[in-house]
Amino acid sequence: MQIAVAGSIATDILMTFPGRFKEQFLEEQMHKVSLSFLVDELVVHRGGVGANICYGMAQLGHRSLLVGAVGPDFAEYRAALDEAGVDTSHVRVSATQHTARFTCTTDQDANQIASFYTGAMAEARELDLAAIHAAAGGIDLVLIGADDPDGMLRHTRTARAQGIAFAADPSQQLARMDGEQIRELVEGAEYLFTNEYESGLLCQKTGWSPAEVIDRVGVRVTTHGGDGVVVENAGGIVAKVPAVTASAVVDPTGGGDAFRAGYLTGRAAGLDHEPAAQIGCTLATTVLETVGTQEYTLDHRSFLDRLTTAYGPEAATSAATALNLTH
């Protein structure tokens, strides 16, 4: 099954300030703040929802197509994705803009000051999904994740026109887009991915009830953090899978992307919703225990042992057989 993932590709620059931001602000000077923080730690991680999902799928042995826009500074990042097993041949490289960048400083109270530079991500609207579909010999499913809003809408329209099944995963862009745009992204999707909060926001912005949302998509997948995931269709709940307990949540970033990677890999291998969601939940916890969204290398034996502990030996055997993993 040929899966394409259209979504953001970004670099995360994370810094740690050993003090408290609140102690640096003067109430009487808040109208003209000018501050510089001397940080103790700086780490650079590869990120972006599109790249994170493709990386997770590659760790499970599924080679997917990454569709997104980057800058000329992408060479090292591309090499890492290629080595991991991601197809980056359809990534657009901007001639003028840097790859999108998230810069965040965290103080000792876990307060954060952050900026997001869109950069080359804005050129995602220039990507031609129909041409990629033809060049790849046919795409069976495209996940349309958070990216340039105009690009997301164009990909959705193209998928409909080309008869390509698509998964709607608007996530962070729900806050930016209006009801009409969200309705266009969701209507007719094979899958709709949201977390619990996004589910409510989607209903509020579209004016649809939860039942009306389900009537407009094939399968609705809602993640509930530590409470696991619910998969439902027009006939009702088809799977309710508890989360895998983390030994320690080191960094929550990227857990949702990892779930999508595991779930879609399971579905691509022919698994039903419940075993696919079990794979997704297990991979999500692996990422929660890692600093950085692509800083892990999946040991398949340990992964299957964890599946066994969480869901039983039959679940692990099913995953091992479907994904061709070594138990």
C-alpha positions in Angstrom: 0.0 0.0 0.0 1.5 3.3 -1.1 1.0 6.0 1.5 2.0 9.6 1.1 2.2 12.0 4.0 1.8 15.7 3.3 2.7 17.9 6.2 5.2 20.2 7.8 8.9 19.6 7.8 10.8 21.7 10.4 13.8 22.1 12.6 13.3 22.5 16.4 15.8 24.6 18.3 15.2 24.1 22.0 17.0 26.1 24.8 16.8 26.1 28.6 17.0 29.2 30.7 18.1 28.3 34.3 16.0 31.1 35.9 12.3 32.2 35.9 10.9 34.4 33.2 8.5 36.0 35.6 11.3 37.4 37.6 12.7 39.3 34.6 9.5 41.3 33.8 8.9 44.7 35.3 5.2 45.5 35.6 5.7 49.2 34.9 7.7 48.5 31.8 5.6 45.8 30.2 4.7 48.2 27.3 8.3 48.2 26.1 9.9 44.8 27.0 13.4 44.3 25.8 15.0 41.1 27.2 17.8 38.7 26.3 18.1 35.4 28.2 21.5 33.6 28.6 20.7 30.0 28.2 22.5 26.9 29.6 21.5 24.3 27.0 20.7 24.3 23.3 19.6 21.2 21.3 18.6 21.0 17.7 16.1 18.3 16.6 14.5 17.3 13.4 10.7 17.7 13.4 7.5 18.7 11.6 4.4 16.5 11.6 4.9 15.1 8.0 8.5 14.1 8.6 7.7 12.7 12.1 5.0 10.4 10.7 7.1 9.2 7.8 10.1 8.6 10.2 7.9 6.5 12.5 6.5 4.4 9.6 10.1 3.8 8.4 11.0 2.5 11.9 8.3 -0.1 11.5 9.5 -1.0 8.1 7.1 0.9 5.9 8.5 3.3 3.3 6.2 6.2 2.7 6.4 9.3 0.5 7.1 12.6 2.3 5.4 15.6 0.6 6.4 19.0 1.8 8.4 22.1 1.2 11.9 22.9 2.7 14.8 25.3 2.2 18.3 24.8 0.7 19.5 24.0 4.3 17.6 20.7 4.2 20.6 18.5 2.9 21.6 17.1 6.3 18.0 16.5 7.3 17.2 14.8 4.0 20.2 12.5 4.4 19.0 11.4 7.8 15.5 10.7 6.5 16.8 8.8 3.5 19.0 6.7 5.7 16.0 5.9 7.9 14.0 4.7 4.9 11.8 7.6 4.0 11.2 8.5 0.4 12.1 12.2 0.1 12.2 12.4 -3.6 9.0 14.5 -3.7 10.0 17.2 -1.3 10.1 20.7 -2.8 13.3 22.7 -2.1 12.7 26.5 -2.0 15.3 28.7 -3.8 14.8 31.5 -1.3 13.4 30.4 2.0 14.9 28.4 4.9 13.2 25.3 6.2 10.5 26.1 8.8 11.9 26.6 12.2 10.5 26.3 15.7 12.6 28.1 18.4 11.7 27.7 22.0 13.2 28.7 25.4 12.0 27.0 28.5 12.6 28.3 32.1 12.9 26.2 35.2 9.1 26.4 35.8 8.5 24.9 32.4 7.2 28.3 31.1 8.0 28.8 27.4 8.7 31.6 25.0 8.6 30.4 21.4 8.6 31.5 17.8 7.7 29.6 14.6 9.2 30.7 11.3 7.1 29.4 8.4 9.7 29.9 5.8 9.6 27.4 2.9 6.5 25.7 4.4 4.5 28.4 2.6 5.6 26.9 -0.7 3.7 23.6 0.1 0.8 25.2 -1.9 3.0 24.9 -5.0 3.3 21.1 -4.7 1.3 19.2 -7.3 -0.1 16.0 -5.7 -1.5 14.8 -9.0 2.0 14.9 -10.5 3.4 13.1 -7.5 0.6 10.5 -7.8 1.6 9.8 -11.4 5.3 9.8 -10.7 4.9 7.4 -7.8 2.9 4.9 -9.8 -0.2 5.6 -7.8 -0.8 6.7 -4.2 -3.4 4.6 -2.3 -3.8 7.0 0.6 -2.5 10.5 1.4 -2.5 11.9 4.9 -3.0 15.6 4.8 -1.5 17.0 8.0 -0.8 20.4 9.4 1.1 22.5 6.8 0.5 25.7 4.9 -3.3 26.1 5.0 -3.6 26.8 1.2 -1.4 23.7 0.5 -3.6 21.5 2.7 -6.7 22.7 0.8 -5.1 22.2 -2.5 -4.0 18.6 -1.6 -7.5 17.8 -0.5 -9.1 19.1 -3.7 -6.5 17.2 -5.8 -7.1 14.0 -3.8 -10.8 14.2 -4.5 -10.3 15.0 -8.2 -7.8 12.1 -8.6 -9.8 9.6 -6.6 -7.1 9.2 -4.0 -8.3 8.2 -0.5 -7.2 10.8 2.0 -6.8 11.1 5.8 -7.7 14.5 7.3 -5.3 15.5 10.1 -5.6 19.3 10.5 -4.4 19.3 14.2 -2.6 22.7 14.9 -4.1 24.4 11.9 -7.7 24.0 13.3 -7.1 27.2 15.3 -6.2 29.2 12.2 -8.7 27.9 9.7 -12.4 28.9 9.6 -15.4 26.6 9.5 -15.7 26.5 5.7 -12.1 25.5 5.2 -12.3 22.8 7.9 -15.4 21.4 6.4 -13.7 21.2 3.0 -10.7 19.4 4.6 -12.8 16.8 6.4 -15.7 16.0 4.0 -15.2 12.6 2.4 -12.0 11.7 4.3 -11.3 8.0 4.6 -9.8 8.8 8.1 -10.1 11.8 10.4 -7.5 12.2 13.1 -7.9 14.5 16.0 -7.1 14.6 19.7 -9.9 15.1 22.2 -9.6 18.9 22.4 -9.3 19.2 18.6 -12.4 17.1 18.2 -14.5 19.6 20.2 -12.9 22.6 18.4 -13.7 21.0 15.0 -17.4 20.6 15.9 -17.5 24.2 17.2 -16.0 25.6 14.0 -17.8 23.5 11.5 -21.2 23.6 13.3 -21.4 19.8 12.9 -22.4 17.6 15.8 -20.1 14.6 16.6 -22.6 12.3 14.8 -22.6 14.6 11.7 -18.8 14.5 11.6 -18.8 10.7 11.6 -21.4 10.6 8.9 -19.0 12.6 6.7 -15.9 10.4 7.1 -15.1 6.7 6.8 -13.4 6.3 10.2 -12.8 8.8 13.0 -9.8 8.3 15.2 -9.6 10.3 18.4 -6.6 10.2 20.7 -7.2 10.8 24.4 -3.6 11.1 25.7 -3.1 8.7 28.7 -6.6 7.3 28.2 -5.7 5.8 24.8 -7.6 6.1 21.6 -11.2 5.6 20.3 -11.8 4.5 16.7 -15.4 4.8 15.4 -17.4 4.8 12.2 -21.1 5.4 11.3 -21.9 2.0 13.0 -20.4 3.0 16.3 -17.1 2.3 18.2 -15.0 -0.3 16.4 -12.0 -0.1 18.7 -11.2 1.4 22.1 -7.5 0.9 22.9 -5.8 1.9 26.2 -2.5 3.7 26.1 0.7 2.0 26.9 2.1 3.1 30.2 5.3 5.2 29.9 8.2 4.6 32.2 8.6 8.4 32.2 7.2 11.0 29.9 10.4 12.8 28.9 9.0 14.9 26.1 5.3 14.9 25.0 6.1 16.4 21.6 5.5 14.0 18.7 3.4 11.4 20.5 0.4 12.0 18.3 2.5 11.8 15.1 4.0 8.5 16.3 0.5 7.1 16.9 -0.5 8.0 13.4 2.6 6.3 12.0 1.9 3.1 13.9 -1.8 3.0 13.1 -1.4 3.7 9.4 1.5 1.2 9.1 -0.8 -1.5 10.7 -3.7 -0.6 8.4 -1.4 -0.7 5.4 -0.3 -4.2 6.4 -3.9 -5.3 6.4 -4.6 -5.2 10.2 -8.0 -4.3 11.6 -8.4 -1.1 13.6 -7.7 -2.5 17.1 -4.4 -4.2 16.4 -3.4 -1.2 14.2 -4.2 1.2 17.1 -2.2 -1.0 19.5 0.8 -0.6 17.3 0.2 3.1 17.2 -0.2 3.4 21.0 3.0 1.4 21.6 5.1 3.6 19.2 3.6 6.8 20.7 4.8 5.8 24.2 8.3 5.1 22.8 8.4 8.6 21.5 7.1 10.1 24.8 10.1 8.5 26.5 12.5 10.2 24.1 13.7 13.8 23.9 13.0 14.8 20.2 10.5 13.4 17.8 13.0 11.5 15.6 15.8 10.7 18.0 14.8 7.1 18.6 15.8 3.9 16.7 13.2 1.3 17.2 14.4 -2.1 18.4 11.8 -4.5 17.0 12.2 -7.2 19.6 11.8 -4.7 22.5 8.8 -3.1 20.7 7.1 -6.5 20.4 7.9 -7.3 24.0 6.2 -4.1 25.0 3.2 -5.0 22.8 3.0 -8.3 24.6 3.1 -6.7 28.0 0.4 -4.1 27.1 -2.0 -6.1 25.0 -1.1 -9.8 25.2 1.0 -12.3 23.1 -1.6 -12.5 20.4 -1.3 -8.8 19.7 2.5 -9.1 19.4 2.3 -12.1 17.2 -0.2 -10.4 14.9 1.9 -7.3 14.6 5.1 -9.3 14.0 3.5 -11.3 11.3 1.8 -8.4 9.5 4.8 -6.1 9.7 7.4 -8.8 9.2 9.2 -7.9 12.5 11.6 -10.2 14.3 10.0 -11.4 17.6 
